[in-house]
Amino acid sequence: MKLFDVYPLFDINIVKGKGCKVWDDKGNEYQDLYGGHAVISIGHSHPHYVEMITKQVGELGFYSNSVINNLQQIVADKLGSQSGYDDYALFLINSGAEANENALKLASFQNGRKRVVAFSKAFHGRTSAAVRVTDNMKIVAPINEGIDVTFLPLNEEEAVRNELAKGDVCAVIIEGIQGVGGIKLPTPAFLQFLRKECTETGTILILDEIQSGYGRSGKFFAHQYAGIRPDIITVAKGIANGFPAGGMLISPLFAPVYGQLGTTFGGNHLACAAAIAVLDVMKEENLVQNAATVGAYLKQELEKIPQIKEVRGQGLMIGMEFEEPVKDIRRKLLFEEKVFTGVSGTNVIRLLPPLCLTLAEADLFLTRFKKVLNNN
């Protein structure tokens, strides 16, 4: 049997990781400035993470959600405390797309409406509703097209006001920082406007913090720079440092109803052990503040590089836009300087390193990056 060929792959087989470094099967060491799409939050193979998962799988890897799993409540308690959302409820699932699917479903249950407002260049996942509210028709299959979605320009208040005034919008869904869209930030004023308009029109405000959350922006959630509280917050990626997990933080506005939501694997014992380990390390090692400090330094230094058209982002979620396509720059970084980075579209390089990146490691990346740019 062959693998279904859906990804173009670099000819590199990564077999080991530690902190912000990974190694391939030939023994080559790479600096990881991408964290596997922002998934590695506390660093590769963190000892506490390894210990927690190892211990848990030795006792019980899985049992169904028809019985009590006290680990889920531990995750909820730690997450509520660290994020500032201890009055919200937590529903644990398996992925970011699944988190957004359930968020949209819960919003529609709440107000009985069907239409969704999303934003230009948004990415919310690849499953049925999540892909329909993603602004990329190339990945929307005909079967997904039935959901009524209106895409509006980011940060344009009047367009949103006009749509919500029609009274049929179930939810507004927006990323804390657009990742796939090129590290584009909603302004604090725009998020505050959305909160006000959604409240006044009975529309559910969903903040997709799947890539921008869990400390990446230098606050626990990127929307906290605007001082707002959404109705639903979706999380995944960094929540379990590589173990498949996701979740929804649900405001007290919603009353749970048996049977409305459900999951087989979500919140399983291994996933919870991983999620607890992540929150332990984030608190113990002060990783949210580290993301803010190192990210600000990186951004400051990148803004001095003349070849870069614009540097965007917050914390350790940084985009560098160039006038020309960045494919060659990224390849040279990877194969000549042994640095993993990401891209958004054709002209933006994305940095999403583990939140434990040090200033010294940031300097090493800057040295390697400048070498590529100066020789390009």
C-alpha positions in Angstrom: 0.0 0.0 0.0 1.2 3.5 -0.9 0.6 6.7 1.1 -2.0 9.0 -0.3 0.2 11.7 -1.8 -1.2 14.9 -0.6 1.9 16.8 0.7 5.0 17.9 -1.3 7.8 16.8 1.0 11.3 17.9 1.7 13.7 15.0 1.4 14.5 15.1 5.1 13.6 12.4 7.7 13.5 14.0 11.2 13.9 11.3 13.8 14.9 13.2 17.0 14.2 16.5 18.7 15.3 18.4 21.8 14.3 21.9 22.8 14.4 24.0 19.7 16.6 21.5 17.7 15.8 18.5 15.6 18.0 15.9 13.9 17.5 13.8 10.7 18.4 10.2 10.2 21.8 11.2 8.8 22.7 12.9 12.0 22.3 16.5 10.7 21.2 19.0 13.3 18.6 21.7 12.5 17.4 24.8 14.2 13.6 24.6 14.5 12.0 28.0 14.0 8.7 26.5 12.9 7.7 24.1 15.6 5.9 21.7 13.2 3.2 24.4 12.3 3.3 26.0 15.8 2.5 22.7 17.5 5.7 22.4 19.6 5.0 24.8 22.4 7.3 23.7 25.2 10.1 22.3 23.1 10.8 18.9 21.7 11.1 16.0 24.2 10.8 18.1 27.3 11.6 15.8 30.3 8.4 16.6 32.2 6.3 16.0 29.1 8.1 12.7 28.4 7.7 11.6 32.0 4.0 12.4 32.2 3.1 10.6 29.0 5.3 7.6 29.8 3.7 7.3 33.2 0.2 7.6 31.9 0.5 5.1 29.1 1.9 2.7 31.6 -1.2 3.0 33.7 -4.1 3.7 31.2 -3.9 5.1 27.7 -7.6 5.3 27.0 -11.1 4.7 28.3 -14.4 6.2 27.0 -16.1 9.4 28.0 -18.9 7.5 29.5 -17.0 7.4 32.8 -15.2 10.0 34.9 -11.7 11.0 33.8 -10.3 13.3 36.5 -7.5 14.3 34.3 -9.9 16.4 32.2 -10.8 18.5 35.2 -7.1 19.0 36.0 -6.6 20.3 32.5 -9.6 22.6 32.9 -8.5 23.9 36.2 -4.9 24.7 35.0 -6.1 26.1 31.7 -8.7 28.3 33.4 -6.2 29.7 35.9 -3.4 30.4 33.4 -5.6 31.8 30.7 -7.8 34.0 32.9 -10.9 32.1 31.8 -11.7 30.0 34.9 -15.4 30.9 34.6 -15.6 29.3 31.2 -16.3 25.6 30.5 -13.9 23.3 28.6 -14.8 20.7 25.9 -11.9 18.6 24.8 -11.6 17.2 21.3 -8.8 16.1 18.9 -7.8 18.9 16.5 -8.2 22.5 15.5 -10.6 21.8 12.7 -12.8 19.7 15.0 -12.7 22.6 17.6 -14.0 25.0 15.0 -16.6 22.5 13.7 -18.1 22.2 17.2 -17.8 25.9 17.9 -19.9 26.7 14.8 -22.4 24.0 15.7 -22.8 25.3 19.2 -23.3 28.8 18.0 -26.0 27.7 15.7 -27.7 25.7 18.4 -27.6 28.8 20.6 -29.3 31.3 18.3 -30.9 29.1 15.6 -29.2 30.9 12.8 -27.2 29.5 9.8 -25.0 32.2 8.2 -21.4 32.8 9.2 -19.2 35.8 8.8 -15.5 35.1 8.3 -12.6 37.1 6.9 -10.5 37.4 3.8 -7.5 35.0 3.9 -8.9 33.2 6.9 -7.9 29.6 7.6 -10.0 27.5 10.1 -9.4 23.9 9.0 -10.2 21.3 6.4 -13.3 19.5 7.6 -16.8 20.3 6.5 -17.8 23.6 8.2 -14.3 24.6 9.1 -13.2 24.5 5.4 -16.2 26.4 4.3 -15.3 29.3 6.5 -11.8 29.1 5.2 -11.1 31.6 2.4 -9.6 29.2 -0.1 -12.1 27.7 -2.6 -9.5 25.3 -3.9 -9.9 23.1 -0.8 -13.7 23.5 -0.5 -15.4 20.4 -2.1 -18.9 20.7 -3.6 -20.3 18.8 -0.6 -19.1 21.6 1.7 -20.6 24.4 -0.3 -24.1 24.4 1.4 -23.1 26.4 4.5 -23.9 30.1 4.0 -20.7 32.1 4.6 -19.9 35.8 3.9 -16.2 36.7 3.7 -15.4 40.3 4.7 -12.2 42.4 4.6 -10.2 42.2 7.9 -10.4 45.3 10.1 -13.3 47.0 8.1 -16.0 47.8 10.6 -18.7 49.1 8.3 -18.8 45.8 6.2 -19.4 43.8 9.4 -22.0 46.2 10.8 -24.0 45.9 7.6 -24.0 42.1 7.6 -24.8 41.7 11.3 -27.7 44.2 11.0 -29.5 41.7 8.8 -30.1 39.6 11.9 -29.4 36.2 10.3 -25.7 35.7 11.2 -25.1 32.8 13.5 -21.4 33.5 14.3 -18.5 35.7 13.5 -15.3 33.6 13.4 -11.9 35.3 13.4 -8.3 34.3 14.1 -6.4 36.0 17.0 -3.7 36.4 14.4 -4.1 35.1 10.8 -1.4 32.4 10.3 -1.9 30.9 6.9 -3.1 34.3 5.7 0.3 35.8 6.2 0.5 36.9 9.9 -2.2 39.5 9.6 -3.4 41.0 12.8 -6.9 42.2 13.6 -6.6 45.6 15.4 -7.6 45.8 19.0 -10.2 48.4 18.0 -11.7 46.0 15.4 -11.9 43.1 18.0 -13.5 45.5 20.4 -16.0 46.5 17.7 -16.8 42.9 16.9 -17.4 42.2 20.6 -19.9 45.1 20.8 -21.7 44.3 17.6 -22.0 40.6 18.3 -23.5 41.3 21.7 -26.0 43.8 20.4 -27.2 41.5 17.5 -27.2 38.1 19.4 -24.3 36.9 17.2 -21.8 34.4 18.7 -18.1 35.6 18.6 -15.7 32.8 18.0 -12.0 33.5 18.4 -9.9 30.9 16.6 -6.7 30.8 18.8 -5.5 27.5 17.3 -2.3 28.9 16.0 -2.1 32.2 17.9 -3.0 30.9 21.4 -1.3 29.1 24.2 1.2 31.8 24.8 2.5 32.2 21.2 1.6 35.9 21.0 3.2 36.9 24.3 -0.2 36.7 26.0 -2.0 33.5 26.7 -4.4 34.4 23.9 -3.7 37.0 21.1 -7.2 38.6 21.5 -6.3 39.5 25.1 -4.3 42.5 23.7 -7.7 43.9 22.9 -9.1 43.3 26.3 -12.2 41.4 25.0 -13.9 38.1 26.1 -15.2 36.0 23.2 -18.2 33.6 23.5 -16.1 30.6 22.3 -12.3 30.3 22.0 -10.9 27.4 20.0 -7.5 25.8 20.8 -5.3 23.0 19.4 -1.7 22.9 18.1 0.4 23.9 21.1 -2.2 22.5 23.6 -0.4 19.1 23.9 3.0 19.7 22.3 2.5 17.3 19.4 -0.1 14.9 20.9 -3.3 15.3 18.9 -5.6 17.4 21.0 -7.9 20.4 20.8 -10.6 22.1 22.7 -13.2 24.8 23.1 -13.4 27.3 26.0 -17.1 28.1 26.3 -18.6 31.1 28.0 -21.3 30.9 30.7 -23.7 32.1 28.0 -24.1 28.5 27.0 -26.0 25.8 28.9 -24.8 22.3 28.1 -27.3 19.8 26.7 -26.7 16.1 26.7 -26.1 14.7 23.2 -25.4 18.1 21.5 -21.7 17.5 21.4 -19.6 14.4 21.7 -16.3 12.7 20.9 -14.7 9.3 21.1 -11.1 10.2 21.5 -11.3 13.8 22.7 -9.9 14.3 26.2 -8.5 10.8 26.5 -6.1 10.0 29.3 -2.9 10.3 27.2 -4.1 13.6 25.6 -4.8 15.0 29.1 -1.5 13.9 30.5 0.2 15.7 27.6 -2.0 18.8 28.0 -1.3 18.9 31.8 2.5 18.6 31.1 2.3 21.6 28.7 0.5 23.8 31.2 2.9 22.8 34.0 6.0 23.7 31.9 4.4 26.9 30.6 3.9 28.1 34.1 7.1 26.8 35.6 9.3 28.2 32.9 7.3 31.4 32.3 7.1 30.6 28.6 4.4 33.2 27.8 6.7 36.0 29.0 9.6 34.4 27.2 7.6 34.4 23.9 6.9 38.1 24.5 10.5 39.0 25.3 12.3 36.9 22.6 9.6 37.7 20.0 10.0 41.4 20.6 13.8 41.1 20.2 13.5 39.0 17.0 11.0 41.4 15.5 13.2 44.4 16.3 16.2 42.9 14.7 14.3 41.6 11.7 13.0 45.1 11.1 16.6 46.3 10.6 17.1 44.0 7.6 16.7 46.0 4.4 15.7 43.1 2.2 12.5 42.6 4.2 9.5 44.6 3.0 7.5 44.3 6.3 7.7 42.4 9.6 4.4 41.5 11.3 3.3 39.6 14.3 3.3 39.4 18.1 5.5 37.3 20.4 6.8 34.2 18.6 4.4 34.4 15.7 6.2 36.4 13.1 5.8 36.9 9.4 8.4 38.5 7.1 7.0 39.8 3.8 9.4 40.2 0.8 8.8 41.8 -2.6 9.7 38.6 -4.3 8.8 34.9 -3.8 10.6 33.4 -0.8 10.8 29.8 -2.0 14.6 30.0 -2.6 15.3 31.8 0.6 13.4 29.1 2.6 15.2 26.3 0.8 18.6 27.8 1.3 17.8 28.3 5.0 16.8 24.7 5.3 19.4 22.9 3.2 22.4 25.2 3.6 22.0 26.7 7.0 19.9 23.9 8.5 17.0 26.0 9.8 13.3 25.1 9.5 10.9 28.0 8.8 7.4 28.1 7.2 5.7 30.2 4.5 2.4 31.9 3.9 1.5 32.2 0.3 4.5 33.0 -2.0 6.1 36.1 -0.4 5.9 35.6 3.4 8.3 33.5 5.6 6.6 32.4 8.9 8.4 31.9 12.2 6.6 29.8 14.8 9.4 28.4 17.1 8.9 26.6 20.4 8.1 29.1 23.1 11.3 28.2 24.9 13.5 29.8 22.2 16.3 31.7 23.9 17.8 35.1 22.9 21.0 33.2 22.0 19.1 30.9 19.7 17.3 33.9 18.2 20.8 35.4 17.5 21.9 32.2 15.9 18.9 32.2 13.6 19.5 35.9 12.7 23.1 35.2 11.8 22.1 32.3 9.5 19.2 34.2 8.0 21.3 37.2 7.1 23.9 34.9 5.6 21.3 33.5 3.2 19.9 36.9 2.3 23.3 38.4 1.7 24.3 35.5 -0.6 20.9 35.2 -2.4 
